[in-house]
Amino acid sequence: MSIVEPRIDDLMVQVGEDRYLLCAIASKRSSDINDLMCNQRSRAISMQAADDVAQKAGTKPLSLAMHEIATGVVSYDKENFE
């Protein structure tokens, strides 16, 4: 995965063209992934199995988060997103 993948256009479609929301979701998800990778299973354990993250351990957490957003694996509840 490189800096050009996933494409920013694909990411923006997933968050209704709101770049600040994209940053907030990506930040929260990459924090969850980082917690899983560091065996700090706070709120991250409910988001994804540790085995799935361990298979992708060679990829940086933010890159994984962006890929998950682009593919629709990660979503958000607009009413309850903080």
C-alpha positions in Angstrom: 0.0 0.0 0.0 1.4 3.4 -0.9 0.5 7.0 -0.3 -1.6 7.0 -3.4 -3.6 3.9 -2.5 -6.4 4.1 -1.5 -7.3 7.1 -3.7 -8.5 10.2 -1.8 -11.6 10.3 -4.0 -12.6 6.8 -2.8 -12.1 7.9 0.8 -14.0 11.1 0.4 -17.0 9.2 -1.1 -17.2 7.1 2.1 -17.4 10.1 4.4 -19.7 12.3 2.4 -16.9 14.6 1.1 -16.1 15.7 4.6 -12.3 15.8 5.0 -12.4 16.5 8.7 -14.6 13.5 9.3 -12.2 11.4 7.3 -9.3 12.5 9.5 -11.3 11.8 12.7 -12.4 8.4 11.6 -9.0 7.4 10.3 -7.4 8.7 13.5 -9.7 6.8 15.8 -9.4 3.5 13.7 -5.6 3.7 13.4 -5.4 4.2 17.2 -7.5 1.0 17.6 -5.3 -0.9 15.2 -2.2 0.4 17.0 -3.6 -0.7 20.3 -4.2 -4.2 18.9 -0.7 -4.4 17.5 0.8 -3.3 20.9 -1.5 -5.8 22.8 -3.3 -2.9 24.5 -6.8 -4.1 23.9 -8.9 -1.2 25.2 -11.7 -0.4 22.9 -10.0 -1.9 19.9 -10.9 -5.5 20.7 -14.5 -5.0 19.8 -13.6 -3.5 16.5 -11.6 -6.4 14.9 -10.0 -9.7 15.8 -6.3 -9.5 16.7 -5.5 -12.2 14.3 -6.6 -10.1 11.3 -4.4 -7.2 12.4 -1.4 -9.5 13.1 -1.5 -10.7 9.5 -1.0 -7.1 8.3 1.6 -6.1 10.9 4.0 -5.0 8.2 1.6 -2.1 7.3 1.3 1.1 9.3 -1.9 1.5 11.3 -3.0 4.7 9.4 -2.5 2.9 6.0 -4.7 0.0 7.3 -7.3 2.5 8.6 -7.5 4.3 5.3 -7.8 1.1 3.3 -10.6 -0.1 5.6 -12.4 3.2 5.1 -12.1 3.0 1.4 -13.4 -0.5 1.2 -16.3 0.1 3.5 -15.0 -2.2 6.3 -15.1 0.7 8.7 -18.1 2.9 8.9 -19.5 5.3 11.4 -22.9 6.2 13.0 -23.4 9.9 12.0 -25.7 10.5 14.9 -23.4 9.1 17.6 -19.9 9.9 16.2 -17.9 12.0 18.6 
